[in-house]
Amino acid sequence: MDLVVLNGSPKSDDSITLHYVKYLEKKFPQHNFTKHHVGKKIRSILKDKKKFESILKDVSRADGVIWSVPVYTCTVPSQLIYFIDRIFEEGREEIFKGKYCTTITTSAKFYDHTAHNYLKASSEDMGMEYVDGFSAMMYDLLEEDKREELQKFADIFFRYIKAQAKTPKEFVSVQKSDFSYEPGAVRNVSNKKKDYDIILISDHTDEDKNLKRMIGVFVKSMKYKVKVFNLHDIEVKGGCLGCVRCVNTASCIYKDEHEEFYEKNIKPADAVIYATKIKNRCFPAIWEQFYDRSFYNGHCPRTMGQQLGYIISGPLKQNSNIKEILKSRNEMGLTNLVGIVTDEAEDSQLITDHIRQFSRDFSWSLENDFMRPYTFRREGGHKIFRDLIYEMKFVFTEDHKFYKKHDLYDFPQKKYKTRIKNFFLKILLNTPGIKEKAQDKMTEYMIMPLEEVIDEA
Ligand SMILES: Cc1cc2nc3c(=O)[nH]c(=O)nc-3n(C[C@H](O)[C@H](O)[C@H](O)COP(=O)(O)O)c2cc1C
């Protein structure tokens, strides 16, 4: 079989993920693997049509395609998003149509599922037959049983190709809309207060009329002053290179305007509103590049306590994966997601009402310092980060300092009072006579402390 490997890692041959593919290459010598370092070479691929076309030519001849990709900020590296967007922009999906395809990722398994969803949805949009992918922890390949799993996974993929078996589709095709938002007359709140540092970052161009108008309504409706920035005005030379030198310096090796912008504008802000559109199955790659480059902050919620919101043009409801990524970024950043407004209602008056309410909610959340309780996304995600940084504290030195300083090493074994209480409770609850009585009254005991609070209220 001829297989084309699209390597999304910016580290090309040094990619950890690609070593999983190299292992398969050794185990399946009967198959031919052609690798393209899309992540590393994205700039020249986008500039030089010949390079782009030569990759497509290999795909057109292949029996199967493998996305070999690290997970970056809950999705895939921006370099790969640029590549996938280019396929759609050039209308070249037909090259991929009907091809068998799968994904291999390595990561710390933090939001790896959303990265897989992105690739599966994009592949299905191209009409590919997608066989569910393989998500590995970075060093799983060192373990015999994991290597066996990898081999079996590859076997399944090859069997699908051989049998030309049809795969069930997971994502519905997105229905695009040409709805034009007409905000009508919106009163500009005059004498805007400057009590808070509120910034709005957008990537709109002149073509993004709905987005521009939504931003206009929000800025007018807010009773506080909002500073507006456009990503296109900030010099960002390229996507994260995955060099991880920042883990010891908390600074990026790129010399451009990204870090300065982040430090000067995002970190000190009381509120940040991101305004963008949905492009294919993601935000535009310029955004993902911006997020990836924020990796110099490590795994630390450096904007914690901020109020956060999104103004989005495009089919968010049809892309629940994007919403999941936004919410996870919010919760892991320890920010408060005030809301997300979109133009999906296709009713101008209603959209204007939503934006006005959004601006009122923003002011109220700022004035009242409101933080909505987090969900599984934070609870689960935090434990993954906490354990990872603790185990690798000699690598993630800046993260380690931050976690110590902010008491984020909240391991259960450190809760001495609870341990002592549990020790005595265990003895008590195993004492004959008490055990049976306690079991009968279990639900009563469980609500006792809650009732005390209500009585005192
Ligand atoms: C910018 C950046 C963002 C990352 N984001 C995530 C993430 O969201 N979830 C995760 O589990 N790992 C994340 N990682 C870790 C990588 O997925 C992991 O190191 C991977 O094995 C790198 O693979 P590669 O060597 O093939 O590039 C991130 C790494 C970088 C550099």
The ligand as an ORCA input file, in Angstrom:
! r2SCAN-3c Opt
* xyz 0 1
  C       2.465     25.085     21.661
  C       2.207     23.757     22.319
  C       0.936     23.463     22.715
  C       0.656     22.215     23.289
  N      -0.627     21.939     23.658
  C      -0.937     20.738     24.175
  C      -2.285     20.432     24.541
  O      -3.218     21.238     24.388
  N      -2.533     19.209     25.058
  C      -1.543     18.289     25.253
  O      -1.839     17.205     25.761
  N      -0.256     18.537     24.897
  C       0.060     19.740     24.351
  N       1.353     20.003     23.984
  C       2.372     18.944     24.088
  C       2.601     18.225     22.755
  O       1.403     17.718     22.236
  C       3.570     17.055     22.942
  O       4.760     17.535     23.434
  C       3.794     16.278     21.655
  O       4.284     15.000     21.969
  C       4.795     16.930     20.711
  O       4.871     16.142     19.546
  P       5.888     16.395     18.355
  O       7.266     16.161     18.897
  O       5.497     15.389     17.335
  O       5.718     17.785     17.878
  C       1.687     21.259     23.445
  C       2.986     21.568     23.059
  C       3.254     22.808     22.500
  C       4.645     23.131     22.068
*
